[in-house]
Amino acid sequence: MTITDDTLVRLRSTAAAGDAQAALRLGRLLCLTAADPAEPGDGEPSWPEEPWLRAAVAADPDDVAALTLLTGRLAQQISYWETCRDMNPDVMKWYGEDESTVERRRIEAEQLYARIRAAGPTRHAEAGLDELAVLLGVGDKPAAEDAYSFYVMEDEVWSGSVRNSATIVASDAAEIRWACDKWLTLSEGGLGGEPTLTAHVDGAEVGSVDLGQHLADSGVDWDAVAVPELAGSRLPAGLPVPGRGLHYGFAGEAE
């Protein structure tokens, strides 16, 4: 099903009225973006999905899907701020963050992870949860690699010795199309390199396309891009891809 701006408007309205599943669906879509399309951006780090995922968890504390998405995004926030701290400790202060806020996120993520396990996740999620446990420092069981099928959009540019990159990982064709369009609109066609979309089935690459060759005024001309449907076991929303350094949703970094 095609995702449009109206889709988000309807979800936002229903979620604001207290519908937990609408809040979860909205939060899942916003995980795939660098900024909330409904809010003006200010250039600061943003996780627009967080309030909606928190609302979904509050409404249904045992909802594994909501718990997993929120935990996964907190894990990415921790990684982001730790990278900022390592590159330049003052960066955290510029955004009103410090070591205590990183530690607070870590404690919350560990508690949420325990709740996921207590709620009884499916076996399908096991490899990703093992990888998430390693990232959070609450487990050391090696995750089964090549366990999932997923899409990844990668965009990067080098400035001197610094590499700036944006990555979007998703497991639904309509969602990755929508997320790519949002990123390419926000970044005015990408970072300056060659944004690519690649499909993986059971960990193996099955197709890749240069999105820059198919850009139109309204986004990517998807009629000209063959996005294969994913066979195999799809990456559960919120979890990392074992052994790949990839995590469901949007991620941006400089290194």
DOSE-12650 format. One record per residue (C-alpha): residue number from 1; x, y, z. Coordinates in steps of 0.5 Angstrom, whole numbers, plus 500, padded with zeros to 3 digits. Layout:
% DOSE-12650
NUM / X / Y / Z
...
% end
This chain:
% DOSE-12650
1 / 500 / 500 / 500
2 / 503 / 507 / 498
3 / 504 / 511 / 504
4 / 503 / 519 / 503
5 / 502 / 525 / 507
6 / 495 / 524 / 508
7 / 497 / 517 / 511
8 / 501 / 521 / 517
9 / 496 / 526 / 518
10 / 490 / 521 / 519
11 / 495 / 517 / 524
12 / 497 / 523 / 527
13 / 490 / 525 / 529
14 / 488 / 518 / 531
15 / 494 / 517 / 535
16 / 493 / 524 / 539
17 / 486 / 521 / 540
18 / 489 / 515 / 544
19 / 489 / 510 / 539
20 / 495 / 506 / 541
21 / 496 / 502 / 535
22 / 496 / 509 / 531
23 / 501 / 511 / 535
24 / 505 / 505 / 534
25 / 504 / 505 / 526
26 / 506 / 513 / 526
27 / 512 / 512 / 531
28 / 515 / 506 / 526
29 / 514 / 511 / 520
30 / 518 / 517 / 524
31 / 523 / 512 / 526
32 / 525 / 512 / 518
33 / 526 / 519 / 518
34 / 531 / 525 / 520
35 / 526 / 529 / 522
36 / 518 / 530 / 523
37 / 515 / 532 / 516
38 / 510 / 536 / 520
39 / 515 / 540 / 524
40 / 519 / 545 / 522
41 / 527 / 543 / 522
42 / 532 / 546 / 526
43 / 538 / 542 / 524
44 / 539 / 539 / 531
45 / 539 / 531 / 532
46 / 532 / 529 / 532
47 / 528 / 523 / 534
48 / 521 / 525 / 532
49 / 518 / 518 / 533
50 / 520 / 518 / 541
51 / 513 / 521 / 544
52 / 509 / 517 / 540
53 / 513 / 510 / 541
54 / 512 / 512 / 549
55 / 505 / 513 / 548
56 / 504 / 506 / 545
57 / 508 / 503 / 551
58 / 504 / 507 / 556
59 / 498 / 505 / 553
60 / 500 / 497 / 552
61 / 506 / 496 / 557
62 / 506 / 489 / 554
63 / 506 / 490 / 547
64 / 513 / 487 / 544
65 / 513 / 491 / 538
66 / 512 / 498 / 541
67 / 517 / 496 / 546
68 / 522 / 493 / 541
69 / 522 / 500 / 537
70 / 523 / 504 / 543
71 / 528 / 500 / 546
72 / 532 / 500 / 539
73 / 531 / 507 / 538
74 / 534 / 509 / 545
75 / 540 / 504 / 543
76 / 541 / 508 / 537
77 / 541 / 515 / 541
78 / 546 / 512 / 546
79 / 551 / 510 / 540
80 / 550 / 517 / 537
81 / 551 / 521 / 543
82 / 557 / 516 / 545
83 / 560 / 518 / 538
84 / 559 / 525 / 539
85 / 562 / 525 / 546
86 / 568 / 521 / 543
87 / 569 / 526 / 537
88 / 568 / 532 / 541
89 / 565 / 533 / 548
90 / 563 / 540 / 547
91 / 558 / 537 / 542
92 / 553 / 534 / 547
93 / 553 / 541 / 551
94 / 551 / 545 / 545
95 / 545 / 540 / 545
96 / 543 / 540 / 552
97 / 546 / 533 / 553
98 / 551 / 530 / 558
99 / 554 / 524 / 561
100 / 548 / 523 / 565
101 / 543 / 524 / 560
102 / 547 / 518 / 556
103 / 547 / 514 / 562
104 / 539 / 515 / 563
105 / 538 / 513 / 556
106 / 542 / 506 / 558
107 / 538 / 505 / 564
108 / 532 / 505 / 561
109 / 534 / 501 / 555
110 / 536 / 496 / 559
111 / 530 / 496 / 563
112 / 525 / 496 / 557
113 / 530 / 490 / 554
114 / 528 / 486 / 560
115 / 521 / 487 / 559
116 / 521 / 485 / 552
117 / 524 / 478 / 554
118 / 519 / 478 / 560
119 / 513 / 479 / 555
120 / 515 / 473 / 551
121 / 518 / 475 / 544
122 / 517 / 471 / 538
123 / 523 / 466 / 536
124 / 523 / 470 / 529
125 / 526 / 476 / 533
126 / 531 / 472 / 537
127 / 537 / 474 / 533
128 / 536 / 481 / 533
129 / 535 / 481 / 540
130 / 541 / 478 / 541
131 / 545 / 483 / 537
132 / 541 / 488 / 541
133 / 543 / 485 / 548
134 / 550 / 486 / 546
135 / 549 / 493 / 544
136 / 546 / 495 / 550
137 / 551 / 491 / 554
138 / 546 / 486 / 557
139 / 548 / 480 / 554
140 / 554 / 477 / 550
141 / 551 / 471 / 546
142 / 553 / 471 / 539
143 / 547 / 473 / 534
144 / 546 / 468 / 528
145 / 548 / 472 / 522
146 / 544 / 472 / 515
147 / 538 / 471 / 519
148 / 534 / 477 / 516
149 / 531 / 480 / 509
150 / 531 / 488 / 509
151 / 532 / 494 / 505
152 / 538 / 499 / 506
153 / 539 / 506 / 503
154 / 546 / 509 / 504
155 / 548 / 516 / 502
156 / 555 / 519 / 504
157 / 560 / 524 / 502
158 / 567 / 526 / 504
159 / 569 / 533 / 506
160 / 576 / 532 / 507
161 / 578 / 526 / 512
162 / 571 / 527 / 515
163 / 565 / 522 / 512
164 / 558 / 524 / 513
165 / 553 / 519 / 512
166 / 545 / 517 / 512
167 / 543 / 510 / 512
168 / 535 / 508 / 512
169 / 534 / 500 / 514
170 / 527 / 498 / 513
171 / 523 / 491 / 512
172 / 517 / 494 / 508
173 / 517 / 496 / 501
174 / 512 / 502 / 501
175 / 516 / 504 / 508
176 / 523 / 504 / 504
177 / 520 / 508 / 498
178 / 517 / 513 / 503
179 / 523 / 514 / 507
180 / 527 / 515 / 501
181 / 523 / 520 / 498
182 / 523 / 524 / 505
183 / 530 / 524 / 506
184 / 532 / 526 / 499
185 / 527 / 532 / 500
186 / 530 / 534 / 506
187 / 537 / 533 / 504
188 / 535 / 536 / 497
189 / 537 / 530 / 493
190 / 542 / 527 / 498
191 / 549 / 529 / 501
192 / 552 / 530 / 494
193 / 554 / 523 / 493
194 / 550 / 517 / 490
195 / 545 / 515 / 494
196 / 543 / 507 / 493
197 / 538 / 503 / 495
198 / 540 / 495 / 496
199 / 535 / 489 / 498
200 / 538 / 483 / 502
201 / 534 / 477 / 502
202 / 537 / 472 / 508
203 / 543 / 477 / 509
204 / 545 / 476 / 501
205 / 544 / 482 / 497
206 / 539 / 481 / 491
207 / 539 / 488 / 488
208 / 542 / 495 / 488
209 / 540 / 501 / 485
210 / 543 / 508 / 484
211 / 537 / 513 / 486
212 / 540 / 519 / 484
213 / 539 / 517 / 477
214 / 531 / 517 / 478
215 / 530 / 523 / 482
216 / 524 / 527 / 480
217 / 521 / 534 / 482
218 / 517 / 530 / 487
219 / 522 / 525 / 489
220 / 524 / 518 / 486
221 / 520 / 516 / 480
222 / 519 / 509 / 483
223 / 515 / 507 / 477
224 / 522 / 506 / 474
225 / 525 / 503 / 480
226 / 524 / 495 / 481
227 / 524 / 494 / 488
228 / 524 / 487 / 490
229 / 519 / 484 / 495
230 / 523 / 481 / 500
231 / 523 / 473 / 501
232 / 525 / 470 / 507
233 / 525 / 472 / 514
234 / 524 / 480 / 515
235 / 528 / 484 / 520
236 / 523 / 486 / 526
237 / 522 / 493 / 526
238 / 527 / 496 / 531
239 / 532 / 491 / 531
240 / 539 / 491 / 529
241 / 542 / 487 / 523
242 / 546 / 482 / 526
243 / 554 / 483 / 524
244 / 552 / 488 / 519
245 / 553 / 495 / 524
246 / 546 / 496 / 521
247 / 540 / 498 / 525
248 / 532 / 499 / 523
249 / 531 / 506 / 522
250 / 534 / 512 / 520
251 / 541 / 513 / 522
252 / 546 / 519 / 521
253 / 553 / 520 / 523
254 / 560 / 523 / 521
255 / 566 / 520 / 522
% end
